[in-house]
Amino acid sequence: MEIRVEIVAAVSDEQIAAAHAIRRRVFIEEQRVPEGIELDADDARAFHAIAIRGGQVLGCGRYVEHGEGEVKIGRMAVIRELRGSGIGRAILEFLMRAARERGYRRAILHAQLTAQGFYLKQGFQPFGEVFEEAGIPHRAMSREL
């Protein structure tokens, strides 16, 4: 069955809640990120996207404006059973395309070190030193859109 990625702002509150449920499951429950860090003030101003298959929300991501002509992609999450199936790539490509269509020229993100290879395959390049966010090692990465 085909995976569809949609803009959360254009869908129902139920789908927004489903995206938050995935983030809660992945970041708060699996990775032990404190809830106050995961569900942040940027949610209100972010461009959100969800991946849907057969009516079920399987993954999500967002971007926020981060300086002139730049977005910061984050909160990329896919349910554990479907990681490695292309859902994350579909969400990331959707977010980058949407940002490019809105005039942004560059994207940055903070990749968990365990996900750095995924982002390298999508054209992101690391910069700076490894740092810790929410107790998890990360690396800043960027690419032109």
N, C-alpha and C positions, 0 to 999 in steps of 0.2 A: 504494500500500500504506500502511496506517495506521501512524503513529508511536506507539509506546507508551513511556511514561516510568515507570521503576520505582525503588524504593528499593534502592540497592546493598547495604545490609546484609542484605536479604532475598533476594539472589541469589548466584550462585556466585563463587568466587575468580577464575574465568576472566573474568567480567564486570567485576570490580574491576580486574583487570589490563588489560582492554580500555579502561576509562575512563582509567587511568594512561597507556596508550599514546596515547590521543587528546591528553591534556594534554602529554605529551612532544613529540608531533608539532607541536602548535599553539604552545605556549609556549617550549619549549626549542629545537626545531629552527627553526620559522618566525620566532619573535620574539627568539630568543637570550637568553631568561631563564636565568640560572644554575640548574642542576639543584638545588642546595642550597636555593634560594629557592622553587622551584616545588613540589617534593615536600617538604612541611614536617611538623612535628609535629602540626599541626591535623588532618591526614588521619585520625589514629587516633580523634579524638573527633567528627569531623564527620558530618553527615547527608548522605550522597551520593545522587545520582540520575543515572541514565543514560537516554538516548533510544535506542530500539531499533526498527529496521525490518527485517523479513525475517530476523531473527536476528542482524543486524549492529548493533554499537554505533556510533552516529553522533555522539553528543555527550554531555556530562556537565556537572555542576555540583554545588555543595555549599553547605551553610551550617554555621556554628558559632555557638554561643551567645555573645553579645557584650554582656553586661550584663543587667540586670533587664528581662525582657520583650522583648529585642531579639536579632536574629540578624544575622550578617554573611554575606551571600551572596558566593560567589567561585568561582574556578576554572571559570567558565563557558567551555566550548569546544565547537565544532562543526567537523567536518572541512571543510576549505576548499571542496570541491566543492558542499557543501550549505548554505553560509552564505546567509542571506536566504530560506530555504525554510520558516521557521516552527519549526524544531527548537529554536533558542535560546529562543524565546518559550514553547514548550511546557515546556521544562525550568524556566525561570524561574517560570512559573505554577504548576508542580508544587511547586517548592521553597517558594514563598510560601504556597500552600494548606496544605502539610504543616506549615509553621511556625505558621500561624494555628490549625490543628487541635490543635497541641500547646501552645497558649496564648500564643504570642508575639504582640506587638502592633505591632512595628515592624521593618523591615529596612533595613540600610545596606549599601553596597557601595563598592568603589573601582573606578570605571569607567575603562577606557582612554579617552582623549579620542576616539579613533576610534569607540568604541562608545557614547558618551554619548547620541547620538540614539536608539539602540535602547532604552536605559533610560528616557529621557524619554517615549517612546511607551508604556511600561509603567507610567507614573505616578510614577517616581522624580524627585526634585528635587535639583539640585546644592546643595552648601553648601561653604563654605570656598574656599580658593585651589587652583589647580592645583599638583600636586606630582609628584615623580618616584618611581616604584617600579620597580626592576629596569631602570632606564634608559629607562622608558616614561612619558610624561606621563599622569597620572590626575586624576580629580576625584571627591571623596566625594559620594555621593548617598544619599537616604533616601526612604522612603515608609511610610505606615501600612499594616498588613496587614488 
